[in-house]
Amino acid sequence: MKLSFEYGHGLMDAELPDNTDVFIPGETIPDPPHLPEDLIEEMTLKSIRNPIGMPPLPELVKKGSKVTIIFPDRVKGGEQETAHRKVSIKLILQELYSVGVEKKDILFICSNGLHRKNTEREIRNILGKDIYHEFWFSNQIINHDSEDYENLVDLGSTESGDPVIMNKYVYDSDIAILIGHTQGNPYGGYSGGYKHCATGITHWKSIASHHVPKVMHRQDFVPVSTKSLMRTKFDEIGEHMEKCMGKKFFCCDAVLDTKSRQIEINSGYAKEMQPLSWETANKRTFVPFAEKKYDVLVFGMPQSFHYGDGMGTNPIMLMQAISAQVVRHRRIMSDNCVIICSSICNGNFHAENWPYLEELYDMFQKDSMNTLPDLNRYGQYFATNEEYIRKYRYGYAYHPFHGFSMISSAHIAEKQTAAVYLVGAEQPGYARGMGLKTRATFEEALEDAKRKFVGENPNILALPKAFKTAAVHLMMKDEEFNGEELHHHHH
């Protein structure tokens, strides 16, 4: 069977055995129905006016109230006219204005966390031109800056001992509104809810309490679940912020489908709203598909996706991307599963985005660095590098500590597979330097894997569009996910 997989700016063909199974999110098994376009506004407003576990906005604000509206960066969430951010923010503004809140007292904050700050154009695409024009020119739309110490506040630690340092504009406001989305995420199950504030408006020291090996290399992290220690830490950090602020976040989260369309909208108190969002999201995200365990997963990566241009060529970012697939799909992989992935891997680190990753990669090649966690001890050293910090603050680069969450994730592919083959690398040495096997084509890689790892007749799963769609978490057909754990139905 002939299939095509992402590769650079184009595709690479593969001739795979005829009994290969194929999964494409939203197509192979359809998503739950999304809201019809003409009902989106109505359903969003209904949710905003009937929040779960807290009073509606008009009872929480009045004339003179200071409001922060926190929205996720461009990494996910859709930019179509009916995208959740555009619709919900417009309606929320109407609710605020209806009780006398003044435009001058509203501040929009892009919750980029340690991601790179979003450019003016990206913010316009996220918020739509109306909101952009209303607030941009009066300096009322900003990016979170986790190194701007004048505008951060240190809230001590959670009971687990995790530091909480947060955005001071949010802390000082009378109400903080979190616009999020509930979409499958390898880090803690889902985006949205408390994950949004715990990662988006904090500081590297807060992130260093959960995006690190001691949390990400635990058994509860793979396969992905909403019960991992990482998720618990997100919730603890978010609840600690609420306790210190003396107010609850007002969340407005949409459960999104493969094309970032709204399936359901939930608003209110994260602690009570998250579990309800997850009930619907589980139906789209945890997909009971596989009738057998797979020995080989095949997919490809474009040059640009998710974290930005160069993600599919930067050796550390491409490892993180491979690992994300493992975290999502581990339930359907056999114990000696092999991954075959295409990437042009041409030595393009895209230093504008990731100025520190080439240095990190070079360190990994030396000084008794045998596995990626051996690099982790340099997290603080990189996180305090003034030049890299300046590039994050003023040069639209990722924060240097972000690389350490990437290497923590990147190690998972090695831990959980028998081998990873990278095919089509233009500079294969970069892939070998990350511990990957390199071959020119999918066919050659499969032949080698058969000889060494999976035998003559492996079960193969192809995942075309793995990085072009909002991913799912695949499960065995007889597994049922209820948020707590998996139940096997024996027939």
Sequence and secondary structure as in RCSB ss.txt:
>XXXX:A:sequence
MKLSFEYGHGLMDAELPDNTDVFIPGETIPDPPHLPEDLIEEMTLKSIRNPIGMPPLPELVKKGSKVTIIFPDRV
KGGEQETAHRKVSIKLILQELYSVGVEKKDILFICSNGLHRKNTEREIRNILGKDIYHEFWFSNQIINHDSEDYE
NLVDLGSTESGDPVIMNKYVYDSDIAILIGHTQGNPYGGYSGGYKHCATGITHWKSIASHHVPKVMHRQDFVPVS
TKSLMRTKFDEIGEHMEKCMGKKFFCCDAVLDTKSRQIEINSGYAKEMQPLSWETANKRTFVPFAEKKYDVLVFG
MPQSFHYGDGMGTNPIMLMQAISAQVVRHRRIMSDNCVIICSSICNGNFHAENWPYLEELYDMFQKDSMNTLPDL
NRYGQYFATNEEYIRKYRYGYAYHPFHGFSMISSAHIAEKQTAAVYLVGAEQPGYARGMGLKTRATFEEALEDAK
RKFVGENPNILALPKAFKTAAVHLMMKDEEFNGEELHHHHH
>XXXX:A:secstr
 EEEEEEETEEEEEE  TT EE  TTTSS       GGGHHHHHHHHHHS BSS  HHHH  TT  EEEEE  TT
SS  STT HHHHHHHHHHHHHHHTT  GGGEEEEE  TTS    HHHHHHHH HHHHHHHGGGT EEE  TT GG
GEEEEEE TT  EEEEEHHHHHSSEEEEEEEE EETTTEESSHHHHHHHHSS HHHHTTTSSHHHHTSTTTSS  
TTSHHHHHHHHHHHHHHHHHTS  EEEEEEE TTS EEEEEEE HHHHHHHHHHHHHHHHEEEEESS EEEEEEE
EESEETTEETTTTSHHHHHHHHHHHHHHHGGGEEEEEEEEEE    S   TTT TTHHHHHHHHTSTT  SGGGG
GGGHHHHHT HHHHHHHHHS    TTHHHHHHHHHHHHHHH SEEEEES SSHHHHHTTT EEESSHHHHHHHHI
IIII SS  EEE TTTTTS   EEEETTEEE SS EEE   
